[in-house]
Amino acid sequence: MTIAVAYRPDDFGKGALRWAAAEAQATAQHLVIITVDEIDPEFEEPHEIDLSEFTERFDLEDLDYEIRRAASLDVADVVIEQATEAGAERLVIGIRKRTPVGKMLMGRVTQMILLDAPMPVIAVKP
């Protein structure tokens, strides 16, 4: 079984990755970490997101994981595509705390992932 996590280098992405890693460890699942630069890959090089603070610990804990890196102007589609290709049964994303009105005005990427993902999406707050 596989669990995928959409990672971005902020508190929300870190919270999602911590939760997904703990879940993968507890249930002996394969963890797929998906990072996507929101850039046009035809004109810009993707940035190398440093995951060493996590991967060093994952290696010590013998966690089964892989990192998938991509660049696209459509982050939501790439996250869903990568999670689907990996055979993920669940997809974890980090979200901000929102007011009831703010939940209706959720970020575009988060909203698209929640609406379009073919697998259950777990939204984690840091």
C-alpha positions in Angstrom: 0.0 0.0 0.0 1.1 3.5 -0.7 0.4 6.9 0.9 1.3 10.1 -1.0 2.0 13.5 0.4 2.1 16.9 -1.4 5.0 18.7 0.1 5.9 22.4 0.0 8.6 23.9 2.1 6.4 25.7 4.7 4.7 24.8 8.0 1.7 23.4 6.1 3.8 21.1 3.9 6.0 20.0 6.9 2.9 19.2 8.9 1.5 17.1 6.1 4.8 15.3 5.6 5.2 14.6 9.3 1.6 13.2 9.5 2.1 11.1 6.3 5.4 9.7 7.5 4.0 8.7 10.9 1.1 7.0 9.2 3.3 5.2 6.7 5.6 4.1 9.5 2.7 2.9 11.7 1.0 1.0 8.9 4.1 -0.2 7.0 3.2 1.7 3.8 5.3 3.1 1.1 5.5 6.9 1.3 5.6 9.0 -1.9 6.7 12.6 -1.4 5.6 14.9 -4.2 7.1 18.3 -4.7 6.0 20.6 -7.5 7.5 24.0 -8.4 4.7 26.3 -9.7 6.7 27.4 -12.7 6.6 26.9 -16.5 9.1 24.0 -17.0 9.8 25.2 -20.6 11.3 28.5 -19.4 12.6 27.9 -15.9 14.5 25.2 -14.0 12.8 23.7 -11.0 14.3 24.5 -7.6 15.8 21.7 -5.6 13.7 21.6 -2.5 15.8 20.4 0.4 14.2 17.5 2.2 17.3 16.4 4.1 15.8 17.2 7.5 13.2 14.5 6.9 15.1 12.0 4.7 17.9 11.6 7.1 15.4 10.6 9.8 13.5 8.4 7.3 16.7 6.6 6.4 17.5 6.0 10.1 14.0 4.7 10.8 14.2 2.5 7.6 11.0 4.1 6.2 10.2 3.0 2.7 9.9 6.3 0.7 10.6 7.9 -2.6 10.6 11.6 -3.8 9.0 12.7 -7.0 9.9 16.2 -8.2 8.1 18.1 -10.9 7.6 21.6 -12.3 4.3 22.8 -13.7 1.9 25.8 -13.8 -0.8 23.4 -12.8 0.3 22.1 -9.4 -3.0 20.3 -8.5 -3.0 18.2 -11.7 0.6 17.2 -11.2 0.1 16.2 -7.6 -2.9 14.1 -8.5 -1.1 12.6 -11.5 1.9 11.6 -9.5 -0.2 10.2 -6.6 -2.2 8.2 -9.1 0.9 6.9 -10.9 2.4 5.8 -7.6 -0.8 3.8 -6.8 -1.5 5.9 -3.7 -4.6 4.8 -1.7 -4.5 8.2 0.1 -3.2 11.7 -0.6 -2.1 14.0 2.3 -2.1 17.8 1.9 -1.3 20.6 4.3 -4.0 23.3 4.8 -4.3 26.5 6.7 -6.8 27.0 9.5 -9.8 28.7 8.0 -12.9 30.5 9.2 -16.2 29.1 8.0 -16.3 31.8 5.2 -12.6 31.1 4.5 -13.4 27.4 3.9 -15.6 28.5 1.0 -12.7 30.6 -0.4 -10.1 27.9 -0.1 -6.9 28.1 -2.1 -7.1 27.1 -5.7 -4.6 24.3 -5.5 -6.2 22.8 -2.4 -9.6 23.1 -3.8 -8.7 21.4 -7.0 -7.0 18.5 -5.2 -9.9 18.0 -2.9 -12.4 18.0 -5.8 -10.4 16.1 -8.5 -8.4 13.5 -6.6 -9.6 9.9 -7.3 -8.4 8.8 -3.9 -9.3 10.0 -0.4 -7.6 13.3 0.6 -6.4 13.9 4.1 -6.1 17.6 4.9 -3.7 18.2 7.8 -3.2 21.4 9.7 0.3 22.1 11.2 
